[in-house]
Amino acid sequence: MNFKLEEAVEVLERTPRTLETWLSGLSEGWLRSNEGEGTWSPVEVVDHLIEGERTNWLPRLAFLLEEGESKPFPPFDRFAHLGRGEQSLTRKLAEFQAARAESLAKLKTLLDPERDLERTGRHPSFGAVKARELLSTWVVHDLTHIAQIVRVMAERYRADVGPWTAFLGILKK
């Protein structure tokens, strides 16, 4: 096993700053592009990450630690963010930064790494899951969405790179 809580936190605390650095000041063309119907733009990904901070990671961890496997934790609506009202990207990024900081502060008080990482809860679809697995998934979820944003942005210039598509792995399907 590679999981170490302090290493997981290193990534989790950097994600909001990474997105702020990468996305702030970009034109709407970059921020609103997507890969077609049913896919998300970079702004929608930020909305999804905010929703996850509110209703997924720490709430599920708290539920797992409280209930164990006695009850499945509530399902996470992966599309709830699509109904969020419009606000500026600057405001969304600040909201994500604040929500993530709050989550990481709660994590320190909620979890005893010596005792709790192997504790199990019941996922509504997967069955028994460990706290360590939930926390690992949180980290990889961040990395997945960072990669998604970069891929969506590269896709915007697919037709413009001409024959160099052959050398651009991000554009390979």
VOGU-3710 file (C-alpha; in Angstrom, 3 decimals, decimal comma):
1> mnfkleeave> 0,000/0,000/0,000  1,253/3,474/-0,887  -1,294/5,535/1,061  0,082/7,952/3,632  -2,300/10,552/5,029  0,294/13,335/5,080  1,082/12,700/1,397  -2,611/12,654/0,506  -3,046/16,010/2,220  -0,131/17,423/0,202
11> vlertprtle> -2,158/16,941/-2,985  -5,529/17,871/-1,509  -4,287/21,200/-0,199  -2,656/22,076/-3,548  -5,644/21,426/-5,795  -7,420/24,763/-5,208  -4,213/26,744/-5,797  -3,426/24,677/-8,887  -6,839/25,445/-10,369  -6,599/29,115/-9,451
21> twlsglsegw> -3,182/29,403/-11,104  -4,258/27,476/-14,166  -7,708/28,973/-14,782  -7,694/32,536/-13,426  -7,676/35,179/-16,116  -8,388/32,830/-19,003  -10,899/33,832/-21,664  -14,389/32,356/-21,743  -13,374/30,237/-24,745  -11,043/28,226/-22,522
31> lrsnegegtw> -13,304/28,219/-19,490  -16,541/27,200/-21,231  -15,187/24,688/-23,748  -16,056/21,021/-23,369  -15,725/17,761/-25,293  -19,291/17,693/-26,576  -22,773/17,098/-25,275  -22,905/15,641/-21,795  -19,323/16,658/-20,939  -18,112/19,338/-18,552
41> spvevvdhli> -16,262/22,577/-19,070  -13,464/23,643/-16,704  -15,947/25,903/-14,873  -18,367/22,985/-14,427  -15,532/20,854/-13,053  -14,837/23,538/-10,436  -18,559/23,505/-9,546  -18,389/19,704/-9,198  -15,374/19,939/-6,892  -17,217/22,463/-4,698
51> egertnwlpr> -20,225/20,135/-4,496  -17,931/17,252/-3,527  -16,484/19,302/-0,679  -19,965/19,989/0,630  -21,611/16,603/0,263  -19,111/13,858/-0,507  -15,685/13,438/1,058  -15,865/14,593/4,664  -19,582/13,876/5,125  -19,013/10,314/3,923
61> laflleeges> -15,931/9,872/6,072  -17,820/11,109/9,134  -20,698/8,756/8,287  -18,290/5,831/7,845  -16,656/6,514/11,205  -20,017/6,940/12,950  -22,063/4,135/11,362  -19,484/1,631/10,190  -21,155/-0,911/7,935  -24,542/-0,706/9,688
71> kpfppfdrfa> -25,988/1,611/6,994  -24,801/2,594/3,530  -23,690/6,165/3,305  -25,918/8,461/1,277  -25,339/8,416/-2,468  -23,411/11,316/-3,982  -25,147/13,087/-6,855  -22,271/13,560/-9,296  -24,393/15,921/-11,389  -25,845/18,188/-8,661
81> hlgrgeqslt> -23,377/20,919/-9,592  -25,025/21,380/-12,976  -27,862/23,275/-11,284  -25,579/25,804/-9,572  -26,260/29,443/-10,283  -23,861/31,595/-12,242  -21,112/33,432/-10,426  -17,661/34,498/-11,473  -14,883/31,957/-11,718  -12,913/34,039/-9,217
91> rklaefqaar> -15,716/33,604/-6,710  -16,038/29,869/-7,431  -12,304/29,336/-6,957  -12,389/31,247/-3,669  -15,370/29,159/-2,553  -13,525/25,952/-3,435  -10,390/27,132/-1,595  -12,409/27,941/1,534  -14,389/24,690/1,404  -11,239/22,616/0,923
101> aeslaklktl> -9,439/24,380/3,781  -12,447/23,683/6,011  -12,499/20,023/4,916  -8,808/19,549/5,676  -9,172/21,212/9,070  -12,100/18,891/9,885  -10,115/15,892/8,641  -7,447/16,554/11,273  -10,015/16,522/14,078  -12,206/13,727/12,702
111> ldperdlert> -9,657/11,066/11,824  -7,107/9,330/14,009  -4,693/7,912/11,396  -3,394/5,280/13,829  -6,861/3,920/14,509  -9,286/4,875/11,742  -7,746/4,281/8,298  -8,743/0,612/8,146  -12,234/1,170/9,548  -14,979/0,230/7,116
121> grhpsfgavk> -18,270/1,647/6,023  -20,796/0,558/3,455  -20,919/2,240/0,063  -24,362/2,030/-1,575  -22,914/0,385/-4,717  -19,547/-1,128/-3,738  -20,358/-2,564/-0,321  -17,608/-2,499/2,320  -15,012/0,241/1,819  -12,187/1,397/4,059
131> arellstwvv> -11,610/4,951/5,227  -8,176/4,741/3,588  -9,822/3,867/0,265  -12,222/6,791/0,520  -9,346/9,188/1,244  -7,243/7,739/-1,580  -10,178/8,188/-3,931  -10,497/11,835/-2,880  -6,891/12,448/-3,969  -7,229/10,575/-7,267
141> hdlthiaqiv> -10,564/12,323/-7,901  -8,762/15,679/-7,721  -6,050/14,445/-10,080  -8,658/13,044/-12,470  -10,428/16,376/-12,735  -7,194/18,326/-13,161  -6,338/15,969/-16,034  -9,876/16,386/-17,403  -9,552/20,175/-17,456  -6,239/19,985/-19,292
151> rvmaeryrad> -7,640/17,441/-21,772  -10,734/19,576/-22,477  -8,558/22,602/-23,095  -6,269/20,668/-25,454  -9,295/19,346/-27,329  -10,286/22,917/-28,136  -7,249/23,175/-30,435  -7,463/19,660/-31,917  -8,232/20,878/-35,429  -5,735/23,725/-35,164
161> vgpwtaflgi> -2,606/21,648/-34,526  -2,861/19,955/-37,904  -0,550/16,982/-38,424  1,101/17,425/-34,994  -1,877/15,554/-33,538  0,200/12,432/-34,157  2,724/13,593/-31,533  0,313/14,970/-28,938  -0,670/12,163/-26,614  -3,365/14,257/-24,941
171> lkk> -5,257/14,303/-28,253  -5,030/10,562/-28,906  -8,338/8,754/-28,572
//
